[in-house]
Amino acid sequence: MRARPISPGLVVEELCERIAAASPGQWLRVAVDGAPPAGPGRLADSLVEPVRARGRDVLRVSARDFLRPASLRYEFGRYDPDVFYDAWLDENGLVREVLGPLEPGGTGKVLPSLWDSVRDRATRARYVTLPAGGVLLLDGSLLLGRGLPFDLTVHLSMSPAALARRTPDDERWTLPAYTRYENEARPTARADMAIKMDDPGHPALILAAD
């Protein structure tokens, strides 16, 4: 693979154009995937208004609001990278409440959050209806390779050195999970669009080798 430098503004522009043109009249489920230092949430947030300006309704959802309760996440200790990789995300809840209702023929009725992992209790969010043709923008980490039904996937890639440098000390125990993710899920090759984010101010679009 090779990388083409691109400005942060052009990343947003290119993604918005792709989203606006995809599956007109149908729901579009977009995943923005990446380790927290890569800024998947920031990128997803930056897409909201430009996509709306192109005529599509948008619903923003974060995978962090679909984590499993602490009793399950910490069943084998608080700092197990394999459990972090395999068991922290409530995949069934995410599909049931968000991705499934946006399948063709679905209801469009989505629960934007399920679990508050800080307070360790249900968020008690209310269901919202995304009109037909609307776009779901979901950010999160370790999302690809799980069989989750996305229509467009974006992966924000970081080199191991850059990820280690930008990960806070109290989260460095997660680094082996991201190494495993790269080796097993191969998100850069799997994603519909991959962007190198070692330096957020100077991203690069990752292109397949000729």
C-alpha positions in Angstrom: 0.0 0.0 0.0 1.0 3.6 -0.5 -0.2 6.8 1.0 -1.1 10.2 -0.6 -0.9 13.3 1.7 -4.2 15.0 2.0 -5.3 18.0 4.1 -7.8 17.5 7.0 -10.3 19.6 5.1 -10.1 17.4 2.0 -10.5 14.3 4.2 -13.9 15.7 5.3 -14.8 16.8 1.8 -13.9 13.5 0.1 -15.8 11.5 2.7 -18.9 13.8 2.6 -19.0 13.5 -1.2 -18.8 9.7 -1.0 -21.5 9.5 1.7 -23.8 11.9 -0.1 -23.7 9.9 -3.3 -24.1 6.5 -1.7 -27.4 4.6 -1.7 -29.7 7.6 -2.2 -33.1 7.1 -0.6 -31.8 4.4 1.6 -30.2 4.4 5.1 -26.4 4.4 5.1 -24.5 3.0 8.1 -21.0 4.6 8.3 -18.4 3.4 10.7 -15.4 5.6 11.6 -13.0 3.3 13.2 -9.7 4.0 15.0 -7.9 4.0 18.3 -8.8 7.0 20.4 -5.6 9.0 19.7 -6.5 8.8 15.9 -9.6 10.8 16.6 -12.5 8.8 15.1 -15.0 10.7 17.2 -13.6 14.1 16.0 -13.8 13.0 12.4 -17.3 11.7 12.7 -18.4 14.9 14.4 -16.8 17.0 11.6 -18.9 15.1 9.0 -22.3 15.9 10.5 -23.0 19.4 9.2 -21.4 18.9 5.8 -23.4 15.8 5.2 -26.6 17.5 6.3 -25.8 20.4 3.9 -25.8 17.9 1.1 -29.4 17.0 1.9 -29.1 13.9 4.1 -30.3 13.5 7.7 -27.6 12.4 10.1 -27.6 10.5 13.4 -24.4 10.5 15.4 -23.8 7.5 17.6 -20.7 6.4 19.5 -19.7 2.7 20.2 -18.5 3.8 23.6 -22.2 4.1 24.6 -22.7 0.4 23.8 -20.1 -1.1 26.1 -21.1 -4.0 28.3 -21.6 -3.5 32.1 -18.5 -3.4 34.3 -19.2 -6.7 35.8 -18.7 -8.3 32.4 -15.9 -6.1 31.2 -13.8 -6.6 34.3 -14.8 -10.2 35.0 -11.1 -11.3 34.5 -9.5 -8.1 35.7 -9.5 -4.5 34.7 -6.4 -4.6 32.4 -6.8 -7.6 30.2 -6.2 -6.6 26.6 -7.8 -9.7 25.2 -11.0 -9.1 27.1 -10.9 -5.5 25.9 -10.7 -6.7 22.3 -13.2 -9.5 22.5 -15.8 -8.6 25.1 -16.0 -4.9 26.0 -18.3 -4.0 23.1 -22.0 -5.1 23.3 -22.2 -6.2 19.7 -25.6 -7.7 20.1 -27.0 -4.5 21.6 -25.4 -2.4 18.9 -26.9 -4.5 16.2 -30.3 -4.8 17.9 -30.7 -1.1 18.7 -28.8 0.7 16.0 -27.6 -1.3 13.0 -30.5 -3.7 12.6 -33.3 -1.1 12.4 -31.4 0.5 9.5 -31.3 -2.7 7.4 -33.4 -2.5 4.2 -37.0 -2.9 5.4 -36.1 -1.9 8.9 -38.1 0.5 11.1 -35.5 3.3 11.2 -36.2 3.5 15.0 -32.8 3.7 16.7 -31.6 3.9 20.3 -28.7 6.4 20.2 -27.1 5.1 23.5 -27.6 2.1 25.7 -25.1 2.0 28.6 -23.2 4.7 30.5 -19.9 3.0 31.2 -18.8 5.8 33.6 -21.8 5.5 35.9 -22.3 1.8 34.9 -26.0 2.0 34.3 -28.4 2.3 31.4 -28.6 5.7 29.8 -32.4 5.6 29.5 -32.1 7.3 26.2 -35.2 7.6 24.0 -35.6 6.1 20.6 -35.3 8.4 17.6 -36.4 7.7 14.1 -33.9 8.3 11.2 -35.8 9.1 8.1 -35.2 7.0 5.0 -32.1 8.2 3.2 -30.6 9.2 6.5 -27.0 8.5 7.5 -25.7 6.9 10.7 -22.3 8.1 11.7 -20.9 5.7 14.2 -17.4 6.1 15.7 -15.5 3.6 17.8 -12.4 1.4 18.1 -11.8 -2.2 17.1 -15.1 -2.2 15.0 -14.0 -4.0 11.9 -13.8 -7.8 11.4 -16.7 -8.5 13.7 -19.3 -9.0 11.1 -21.1 -5.8 12.0 -23.4 -4.7 9.2 -21.9 -1.4 8.0 -22.4 0.0 4.5 -19.3 2.2 4.5 -16.2 1.8 6.7 -13.4 4.3 7.4 -10.3 3.3 9.3 -7.9 5.7 10.9 -4.6 4.0 10.9 -1.6 4.7 13.2 1.8 3.2 13.3 2.6 1.2 16.5 5.2 3.9 17.5 2.8 6.8 17.0 0.0 5.0 18.8 2.2 4.2 21.7 3.5 7.8 21.9 0.0 9.3 21.9 -1.7 6.8 24.2 -2.0 8.1 27.8 -0.1 6.1 30.4 -3.2 4.8 32.1 -4.5 3.3 28.8 -1.2 1.8 27.6 -2.4 -1.7 28.7 -4.8 -1.6 25.7 -1.9 -1.4 23.2 -1.6 -5.2 22.7 -5.3 -5.3 21.7 -4.5 -2.9 18.9 -1.6 -4.9 17.8 -3.8 -8.0 17.7 -6.4 -6.0 15.8 -3.9 -5.1 13.1 -2.8 -8.7 12.8 -6.2 -10.4 12.9 -8.7 -8.0 11.4 -6.3 -6.1 9.1 -8.5 -3.0 9.3 -6.5 -0.9 6.8 -7.0 -3.4 4.0 -10.6 -4.2 5.1 -12.0 -0.7 5.3 -13.5 1.1 2.3 -11.3 4.1 3.1 -8.2 4.2 5.2 -6.4 7.3 6.4 -3.0 7.4 8.1 -3.3 9.6 11.2 0.2 9.5 12.8 0.1 13.3 12.6 -3.5 14.5 12.7 -2.6 17.8 11.1 -1.1 16.0 8.1 -3.2 12.9 7.3 -2.6 10.7 4.3 -5.0 8.7 2.3 -3.9 5.0 2.1 -4.2 3.6 -1.4 -4.1 0.0 -2.5 -0.9 -1.0 -4.3 -1.1 -0.9 -8.1 
